[in-house]
Each structure stands twice: as C-alpha cells, then as structure tokens.
Amino acid sequence: MTIASPCVRNCCLDELDVCLGCGRTLDEITSWSTSGNNEKSRILDEAKQGCDIRISHLAQVVSKYGA
C-alpha cells in the first residue's frame, strides 16, 4: 500500500522553504514520488511535529499580541 501525499493544495513556502499547507520542506515535496513508504512515514511524522510547533508558536503570539 502506498502512502498518499499530504498535499492540501495550499502551497505557500515560508522563509525556511516549508510548505504552510502540508508542513513538508521543498526537498521533501519534490522527492515524495520517489520515496519509499518508510521515508514517507518519516516525512509525515516530521511535518506533523513542525506543524504542531508552528501552531503552538502562533498561539503564543496571538495570546501576547491579540488576533
């Protein structure tokens, strides 16, 4: 079974070349189609961790400065 791409068609890269839509780096996005399932699982885990950190950071900023 192949792991589906996490792409949500909201591609916008931040200053570190991380997609704000799916949380993958540009390198991870471009290598997705040739990556094996183990690598895809690793990418998904890291993307989720990165998204969780980004959300936590944004929550702190909103708490401090307001929406």
TAHUKA-V29487 format. One record per run of one state. SS is the DSSP state (helix for helix, strand for strand, loop for the rest). FROM is the first residue (numbers start at 1). LEN is the number of residues. If there is no record, write none. Layout:
SS,FROM,LEN ; SS,FROM,LEN
This chain:
loop,1,12 ; strand,13,1 ; loop,14,4 ; strand,18,2 ; loop,20,5 ; strand,25,1 ; helix,26,9 ; loop,35,2 ; helix,37,29 ; loop,66,2
